[in-house]
Amino acid sequence: MRSIDALVGLLIRPNAVLLLIVVVFLLIRSLKLASGCGAVYAMLRVLYRADFQYRCGGSSKWRSLHDYKVCKVVITGGSSGLGRSLVEEILRGFPDVVVFNIDIKASPQPNDRLIDFRCDLRSSEMLEQTLKLIKQSGGNDIRLIVNNAGIRSRYEGLKDVRGQDLEDVFAVNSRAPLRVIQELTPEEGSEEQCFIVNVSSSLGILSAAKVGAYAASKAALIAFHKSYAFELESKRVSNIRTLLVVPGQLDTDMFSGFDPPRQFFAPVLSKERLAAKILQHVDKGIRGDLTSPLYAKFAYLLMAMPYSVQSIARRLSRIDECLPDDN
Ligand SMILES: NC(=O)c1ccc[n+]([C@@H]2O[C@H](COP(=O)([O-])OP(=O)(O)OC[C@H]3O[C@@H](n4cnc5c(N)ncnc54)[C@H](OP(=O)(O)O)[C@@H]3O)[C@@H](O)[C@H]2O)c1
């Protein structure tokens, strides 16, 4: 078994669950606990379904990107990594969609439905100019915004973090997503629907040693996202939906160059698979959080534990020792 995620994935398949229930039932029948287990399982299923329905629900029916004749998607950082996988999947799966890609470099392959907006997100002037250009080229039809671009800070101790690096990492990872949302989302409560995806990181919750600046910028994005998502909820706005993506390590260049520890518990994610999962959420209008792999779902729980427990868990996971030095 490659990872605990794969093991759990196998176990929660309906047949495996049924088999497990039968085995457990037979084992503990004599203790008359089987019906209790069944009831707990049924209750968990009901809660899961109710949560799913809530996340998909809203005052108006959510329209898939397939339902539009003209439709635009704005993505940042779509020229490589996870962003590129998303762009490829969108171009392949949605033939009427035009993608606006905001990236510092051009897309690796031209496509009639892919328009590059070359922009260094570290520069607020360039970003403002790009947002103006996008609005002029049909800002009304934007049905999906993916704030994906990110940069990591150097692997270094907190005392070595330079002011300019800190500004850059916050500009790309936290300020740019906020400005894109402020400028490109439709009017709240209007007929125009728009789905917003913000790509953060599990490091934004479990900040590891030597990546303090990156982790802080991703934590800021989580805070912006949550504040906005629940602002929309409190105003009963349903034409704008939001999804927070909190991935662990991806198979891209950003965190390559070292051996990720404890891969059974913290497997490296495939960018193509994550892209496909994100687009499933977009298509059905499923808002909320998309956190993967499994350990990342328990990150908040770990951070709420007593300091000593956190310390032991971190030592066992080797999260604070695995990164090399960039200096
Ligand atoms: N990789 C991971 O393990 C991991 C884990 C959790 C979360 N994430 C997050 O997931 C997202 C995607 O990560 P990824 O691994 O796919 O990253 P990636 O492979 O480095 O791709 C990011 C894209 O953004 C572009 N970009 C970088 N700096 C930019 C700037 N200043 N202005 C405009 N575009 C810029 C990059 O261009 P260049 O290639 O020219 O730099 C690249 O095309 C990021 O937000 C990242 O923080 C990644």
The ligand as an SDF file (V2000), in Angstrom:
LIG
                    3D

 48 52  0  0  0  0  0  0  0  0999 V2000
    4.1190   22.5730   -5.3010 N   0  0  0  0  0  0  0  0  0  0  0  0
    3.6260   22.2290   -4.1410 C   0  0  0  0  0  0  0  0  0  0  0  0
    4.0750   21.2710   -3.5080 O   0  0  0  0  0  0  0  0  0  0  0  0
    2.4660   23.0070   -3.5700 C   0  0  0  0  0  0  0  0  0  0  0  0
    1.8890   22.5650   -2.3690 C   0  0  0  0  0  0  0  0  0  0  0  0
    0.7960   23.2590   -1.8540 C   0  0  0  0  0  0  0  0  0  0  0  0
    0.3140   24.3540   -2.5200 C   0  0  0  0  0  0  0  0  0  0  0  0
    0.8890   24.7740   -3.6790 N   0  0  0  0  0  0  0  0  0  0  0  0
    0.3530   25.9500   -4.3510 C   0  0  0  0  0  0  0  0  0  0  0  0
   -0.2430   25.5240   -5.5680 O   0  0  0  0  0  0  0  0  0  0  0  0
   -0.1380   26.5760   -6.5370 C   0  0  0  0  0  0  0  0  0  0  0  0
    0.4920   26.0220   -7.7940 C   0  0  0  0  0  0  0  0  0  0  0  0
    1.7760   25.5400   -7.4530 O   0  0  0  0  0  0  0  0  0  0  0  0
    2.7350   24.8230   -8.4910 P   0  0  0  0  0  0  0  0  0  0  0  0
    3.5250   23.8460   -7.7240 O   0  0  0  0  0  0  0  0  0  0  0  0
    1.9540   24.3930   -9.6660 O   0  0  0  0  0  0  0  0  0  0  0  0
    3.6970   26.0550   -8.8790 O   0  0  0  0  0  0  0  0  0  0  0  0
    4.6540   26.2210  -10.1280 P   0  0  0  0  0  0  0  0  0  0  0  0
    4.8820   24.9020  -10.7880 O   0  0  0  0  0  0  0  0  0  0  0  0
    5.8240   27.0160   -9.6640 O   0  0  0  0  0  0  0  0  0  0  0  0
    3.7470   27.1130  -11.1100 O   0  0  0  0  0  0  0  0  0  0  0  0
    3.3540   28.3950  -10.7320 C   0  0  0  0  0  0  0  0  0  0  0  0
    3.1310   29.2350  -11.9580 C   0  0  0  0  0  0  0  0  0  0  0  0
    3.0330   30.6140  -11.5360 O   0  0  0  0  0  0  0  0  0  0  0  0
    4.0020   31.3700  -12.2540 C   0  0  0  0  0  0  0  0  0  0  0  0
    4.5410   32.4900  -11.4990 N   0  0  0  0  0  0  0  0  0  0  0  0
    5.5260   32.4630  -10.5810 C   0  0  0  0  0  0  0  0  0  0  0  0
    5.8010   33.6850  -10.1450 N   0  0  0  0  0  0  0  0  0  0  0  0
    4.9670   34.5120  -10.8200 C   0  0  0  0  0  0  0  0  0  0  0  0
    4.7960   35.9170  -10.8210 C   0  0  0  0  0  0  0  0  0  0  0  0
    5.5450   36.7140  -10.0610 N   0  0  0  0  0  0  0  0  0  0  0  0
    3.8790   36.4520  -11.6310 N   0  0  0  0  0  0  0  0  0  0  0  0
    3.1270   35.6590  -12.4370 C   0  0  0  0  0  0  0  0  0  0  0  0
    3.2570   34.3350  -12.4730 N   0  0  0  0  0  0  0  0  0  0  0  0
    4.1650   33.7610  -11.6820 C   0  0  0  0  0  0  0  0  0  0  0  0
    5.0970   30.3850  -12.5440 C   0  0  0  0  0  0  0  0  0  0  0  0
    5.9600   30.8460  -13.5450 O   0  0  0  0  0  0  0  0  0  0  0  0
    7.5200   30.3800  -13.4580 P   0  0  0  0  0  0  0  0  0  0  0  0
    7.5200   28.9050  -13.6640 O   0  0  0  0  0  0  0  0  0  0  0  0
    8.2040   31.1510  -14.5330 O   0  0  0  0  0  0  0  0  0  0  0  0
    8.0070   30.7700  -12.0830 O   0  0  0  0  0  0  0  0  0  0  0  0
    4.3100   29.1610  -12.9280 C   0  0  0  0  0  0  0  0  0  0  0  0
    3.8830   29.2200  -14.2750 O   0  0  0  0  0  0  0  0  0  0  0  0
    0.6830   27.6800   -5.8730 C   0  0  0  0  0  0  0  0  0  0  0  0
   -0.1620   28.6570   -5.3580 O   0  0  0  0  0  0  0  0  0  0  0  0
    1.3940   26.9590   -4.7450 C   0  0  0  0  0  0  0  0  0  0  0  0
    1.7420   27.8290   -3.7000 O   0  0  0  0  0  0  0  0  0  0  0  0
    1.9470   24.1130   -4.2310 C   0  0  0  0  0  0  0  0  0  0  0  0
  1  2  1  0
  2  3  2  0
  2  4  1  0
  4  5  1  0
  4 48  2  0
  5  6  2  0
  6  7  1  0
  7  8  2  0
  8  9  1  0
  8 48  1  0
  9 10  1  0
  9 46  1  0
 10 11  1  0
 11 12  1  0
 11 44  1  0
 12 13  1  0
 13 14  1  0
 14 15  2  0
 14 16  1  0
 14 17  1  0
 17 18  1  0
 18 19  2  0
 18 20  1  0
 18 21  1  0
 21 22  1  0
 22 23  1  0
 23 24  1  0
 23 42  1  0
 24 25  1  0
 25 26  1  0
 25 36  1  0
 26 27  1  0
 26 35  1  0
 27 28  2  0
 28 29  1  0
 29 30  1  0
 29 35  2  0
 30 31  1  0
 30 32  2  0
 32 33  1  0
 33 34  2  0
 34 35  1  0
 36 37  1  0
 36 42  1  0
 37 38  1  0
 38 39  2  0
 38 40  1  0
 38 41  1  0
 42 43  1  0
 44 45  1  0
 44 46  1  0
 46 47  1  0
M  CHG  2   8   1  16  -1
M  END
$$$$
